Amino acid sequence: QVHLVESGGGLVQAGGSLRLSCAASGRAFSLYTMGWFRQAPGKEREFVARISPTGGSIYDDFVKDRFTISRDNAKNTVYLQMNSLKPDDTAVYYCAVDMFNSGRTDARHFAYWGQGTQVTVSS
């Protein structure tokens, strides 16, 4: 069983920064691939970043130069550091688990999801 709780969202001006956190349950956290997704009103859920059990990461091209995903296995927590935020980054951000480490970025490969945290970037 895996339970996820996101936090760290908020309202920032364009160019600002936020760090999102996702706290996960389970003793096997260090074995899981963790991902971040986002969904804006009226839009499809979109892949943002994922990190493997060994720390390898991939990003969507639109955030690769601005966002950094990391993990602290001792705290069962994954982070998303977001810099140079743009109004287009406004969305609800979700963390998720790919328990089988498929290496895929499609949301359907992630079986467990948090409740989401709202990020709003003003212009």
PAVEX-77284 format. One record per residue (C-alpha): x, y, z; residue in three letters. Coordinates in pm, whole numbers. Layout:
# PAVEX-77284
r east:X	north:Y	up:Z	aa:Ala
...
//
This chain:
# PAVEX-77284
r east:0	north:0	up:0	aa:Gln
r east:129	north:343	up:-94	aa:Val
r east:-22	north:671	up:24	aa:His
r east:100	north:1004	up:-108	aa:Leu
r east:52	north:1357	up:26	aa:Val
r east:168	north:1660	up:-173	aa:Glu
r east:243	north:1998	up:-23	aa:Ser
r east:426	north:2321	up:-103	aa:Gly
r east:198	north:2475	up:-361	aa:Gly
r east:90	north:2836	up:-349	aa:Gly
r east:63	north:3167	up:-529	aa:Leu
r east:379	north:3320	up:-674	aa:Val
r east:466	north:3587	up:-926	aa:Gln
r east:619	north:3500	up:-1260	aa:Ala
r east:990	north:3434	up:-1218	aa:Gly
r east:948	north:3307	up:-864	aa:Gly
r east:1022	north:2966	up:-716	aa:Ser
r east:844	north:2694	up:-523	aa:Leu
r east:948	north:2358	up:-388	aa:Arg
r east:684	north:2089	up:-386	aa:Leu
r east:707	north:1791	up:-153	aa:Ser
r east:544	north:1451	up:-173	aa:Cys
r east:551	north:1234	up:137	aa:Ala
r east:501	north:865	up:72	aa:Ala
r east:420	north:573	up:294	aa:Ser
r east:574	north:228	up:267	aa:Gly
r east:904	north:71	up:355	aa:Arg
r east:979	north:4	up:-12	aa:Ala
r east:977	north:372	up:-112	aa:Phe
r east:1342	north:357	up:-212	aa:Ser
r east:1256	north:94	up:-475	aa:Leu
r east:991	north:301	up:-654	aa:Tyr
r east:1005	north:534	up:-948	aa:Thr
r east:832	north:857	up:-848	aa:Met
r east:672	north:1103	up:-1084	aa:Gly
r east:525	north:1451	up:-1094	aa:Trp
r east:233	north:1542	up:-1318	aa:Phe
r east:21	north:1853	up:-1352	aa:Arg
r east:-324	north:1940	up:-1475	aa:Gln
r east:-456	north:2285	up:-1560	aa:Ala
r east:-828	north:2361	up:-1587	aa:Pro
r east:-966	north:2225	up:-1911	aa:Gly
r east:-637	north:2054	up:-1998	aa:Lys
r east:-514	north:1696	up:-2002	aa:Glu
r east:-297	north:1568	up:-1722	aa:Arg
r east:62	north:1630	up:-1826	aa:Glu
r east:388	north:1461	up:-1735	aa:Phe
r east:639	north:1688	up:-1563	aa:Val
r east:924	north:1475	up:-1428	aa:Ala
r east:1013	north:1136	up:-1285	aa:Arg
r east:1299	north:994	up:-1081	aa:Ile
r east:1416	north:634	up:-1064	aa:Ser
r east:1517	north:445	up:-748	aa:Pro
r east:1880	north:521	up:-827	aa:Thr
r east:1822	north:890	up:-891	aa:Gly
r east:1807	north:901	up:-1267	aa:Gly
r east:1557	north:1159	up:-1385	aa:Ser
r east:1378	north:1277	up:-1697	aa:Ile
r east:1172	north:1589	up:-1761	aa:Tyr
r east:918	north:1727	up:-1997	aa:Asp
r east:1095	north:1951	up:-2245	aa:Asp
r east:901	north:2257	up:-2132	aa:Phe
r east:1033	north:2238	up:-1774	aa:Val
r east:1370	north:2063	up:-1811	aa:Lys
r east:1580	north:2379	up:-1770	aa:Asp
r east:1377	north:2516	up:-1480	aa:Arg
r east:1259	north:2225	up:-1263	aa:Phe
r east:1457	north:1968	up:-1065	aa:Thr
r east:1321	north:1647	up:-921	aa:Ile
r east:1497	north:1486	up:-625	aa:Ser
r east:1431	north:1235	up:-350	aa:Arg
r east:1526	north:1173	up:10	aa:Asp
r east:1476	north:804	up:75	aa:Asn
r east:1540	north:843	up:447	aa:Ala
r east:1234	north:1069	up:463	aa:Lys
r east:1024	north:881	up:207	aa:Asn
r east:988	north:1210	up:23	aa:Thr
r east:1023	north:1328	up:-336	aa:Val
r east:1064	north:1695	up:-424	aa:Tyr
r east:1009	north:1917	up:-723	aa:Leu
r east:1209	north:2238	up:-717	aa:Gln
r east:1048	north:2484	up:-957	aa:Met
r east:1237	north:2795	up:-1062	aa:Asn
r east:1162	north:3070	up:-1311	aa:Ser
r east:793	north:2995	up:-1290	aa:Leu
r east:564	north:3109	up:-1568	aa:Lys
r east:188	north:3167	up:-1574	aa:Pro
r east:162	north:2859	up:-1799	aa:Asp
r east:290	north:2652	up:-1506	aa:Asp
r east:-34	north:2719	up:-1320	aa:Thr
r east:-193	north:2382	up:-1245	aa:Ala
r east:-264	north:2126	up:-980	aa:Val
r east:52	north:1923	up:-932	aa:Tyr
r east:32	north:1554	up:-844	aa:Tyr
r east:292	north:1303	up:-739	aa:Cys
r east:256	north:939	up:-836	aa:Ala
r east:422	north:599	up:-806	aa:Val
r east:536	north:360	up:-1078	aa:Asp
r east:589	north:59	up:-857	aa:Met
r east:726	north:-156	up:-1139	aa:Phe
r east:973	north:105	up:-1261	aa:Asn
r east:852	north:85	up:-1618	aa:Ser
r east:1050	north:389	up:-1726	aa:Gly
r east:741	north:525	up:-1899	aa:Arg
r east:603	north:876	up:-1858	aa:Thr
r east:237	north:808	up:-1934	aa:Asp
r east:8	north:861	up:-1638	aa:Ala
r east:-149	north:519	up:-1688	aa:Arg
r east:176	north:353	up:-1574	aa:His
r east:155	north:520	up:-1233	aa:Phe
r east:-78	north:330	up:-1003	aa:Ala
r east:-86	north:552	up:-692	aa:Tyr
r east:-159	north:924	up:-679	aa:Trp
r east:-167	north:1198	up:-422	aa:Gly
r east:-447	north:1451	up:-383	aa:Gln
r east:-258	north:1728	up:-559	aa:Gly
r east:-133	north:2072	up:-460	aa:Thr
r east:-230	north:2394	up:-637	aa:Gln
r east:37	north:2609	up:-800	aa:Val
r east:-72	north:2949	up:-927	aa:Thr
r east:169	north:3180	up:-1108	aa:Val
r east:57	north:3537	up:-1164	aa:Ser
r east:184	north:3768	up:-1435	aa:Ser
//
